[in-house]
Amino acid sequence: MWDERYADENYVYGTAPNDFLAAQAARIPKGRVLCLADGEGRNGVWLAQQGYDVTSVDLSEVGLEKTRKLAASRGVSVTTIHADLAEYKIQPNEWDGVIAIFCHLPSAVRHYLYPQTVAGLRPGGVFLLELYPPKQLEYGTGGPRDLDLLATLEDLRQDLDGLQFEIAQEVEREIHEGQFHQGQSAVVQILAIKSNDE
Ligand SMILES: C[S@@+](CC[C@H](N)C(=O)[O-])C[C@H]1O[C@@H](n2cnc3c(N)ncnc32)[C@H](O)[C@@H]1O
């Protein structure tokens, strides 16, 4: 499904970074950043332009090819990994930042992946997420229709136990991020830090 969606030469989610990421990225310590489900790379490539050492993981090889092309066009490089996050292993203590933008995963995969994300952050590292919660079904302005792929803030807090939450909110905002994400929307936004004490 994702390879088909990305087959068009246009970037279906645009080439500009996600609004929440662009507003908060300065809080990520300079270093290695892992972008989960980075799609066509708009977020990973932008982070590389800000000076981060970026690794993008996605299920779609077509999306990753477009990521490499976008990076080359901007004179930066991004390491791309073709993997299913249902099986991907995040090494402990490796990352200064982990980013998950519109990374809609089944609840079983979230329970597998997010505790590894907590362990994968270095002390002081930042986890940043924006995605659609179940309330987004009332808006119909983007995102999956399968309820299991839509997480509440409370679901995510449980999977991310161990982080210190600096921003943790369900809000409504106007989104214009490519042809599939358009209009007034409900989103969950998280910015959480791995404490230096861990
Ligand atoms: C809505 S797109 C968002 C892409 C990108 N984060 C952005 O904001 O432009 C969702 C992405 O999740 C990826 N994805 C979905 N399930 C996945 C899985 N199990 N493992 C890895 N990537 C997955 C898809 O390939 C797709 O690129």
Ligand as a Chemical Component Dictionary entry (heavy atoms), coordinates in Angstrom:
data_LIG
# 
_chem_comp.id                   LIG 
_chem_comp.type                 NON-POLYMER 
_chem_comp.pdbx_formal_charge   0 
_chem_comp.three_letter_code    LIG 
# 
loop_
_chem_comp_atom.comp_id 
_chem_comp_atom.atom_id 
_chem_comp_atom.alt_atom_id 
_chem_comp_atom.type_symbol 
_chem_comp_atom.charge 
_chem_comp_atom.model_Cartn_x 
_chem_comp_atom.model_Cartn_y 
_chem_comp_atom.model_Cartn_z 
_chem_comp_atom.pdbx_ordinal 
LIG C1  C1  C 0  1.368 8.677  7.177  1  
LIG S1  S1  S 1  2.945 8.136  6.628  2  
LIG C2  C2  C 0  3.982 9.288  7.495  3  
LIG C3  C3  C 0  5.345 9.418  6.894  4  
LIG C4  C4  C 0  6.250 10.459 7.556  5  
LIG N1  N1  N 0  6.484 10.174 8.958  6  
LIG C5  C5  C 0  5.709 11.851 7.400  7  
LIG O1  O1  O 0  5.251 12.442 8.384  8  
LIG O2  O2  O -1 5.754 12.368 6.278  9  
LIG C6  C6  C 0  3.133 6.633  7.560  10 
LIG C7  C7  C 0  4.429 5.869  7.287  11 
LIG O3  O3  O 0  4.482 4.749  8.159  12 
LIG C8  C8  C 0  5.164 3.696  7.492  13 
LIG N2  N2  N 0  4.840 2.448  8.183  14 
LIG C9  C9  C 0  3.610 1.954  8.431  15 
LIG N3  N3  N 0  3.709 0.777  9.097  16 
LIG C10 C10 C 0  5.036 0.537  9.250  17 
LIG C11 C11 C 0  5.781 -0.532 9.845  18 
LIG N4  N4  N 0  5.162 -1.584 10.401 19 
LIG N5  N5  N 0  7.128 -0.466 9.812  20 
LIG C12 C12 C 0  7.758 0.598  9.237  21 
LIG N6  N6  N 0  7.110 1.631  8.665  22 
LIG C13 C13 C 0  5.765 1.598  8.671  23 
LIG C14 C14 C 0  4.642 3.783  6.073  24 
LIG O4  O4  O 0  5.472 3.136  5.142  25 
LIG C15 C15 C 0  4.561 5.301  5.885  26 
LIG O5  O5  O 0  5.746 5.781  5.294  27 
# 
loop_
_chem_comp_bond.comp_id 
_chem_comp_bond.atom_id_1 
_chem_comp_bond.atom_id_2 
_chem_comp_bond.value_order 
_chem_comp_bond.pdbx_ordinal 
LIG C1  S1  SING 1  
LIG S1  C2  SING 2  
LIG S1  C6  SING 3  
LIG C2  C3  SING 4  
LIG C3  C4  SING 5  
LIG C4  N1  SING 6  
LIG C4  C5  SING 7  
LIG C5  O1  DOUB 8  
LIG C5  O2  SING 9  
LIG C6  C7  SING 10 
LIG C7  O3  SING 11 
LIG C7  C15 SING 12 
LIG O3  C8  SING 13 
LIG C8  N2  SING 14 
LIG C8  C14 SING 15 
LIG N2  C9  SING 16 
LIG N2  C13 SING 17 
LIG C9  N3  DOUB 18 
LIG N3  C10 SING 19 
LIG C10 C11 SING 20 
LIG C10 C13 DOUB 21 
LIG C11 N4  SING 22 
LIG C11 N5  DOUB 23 
LIG N5  C12 SING 24 
LIG C12 N6  DOUB 25 
LIG N6  C13 SING 26 
LIG C14 O4  SING 27 
LIG C14 C15 SING 28 
LIG C15 O5  SING 29 
# 
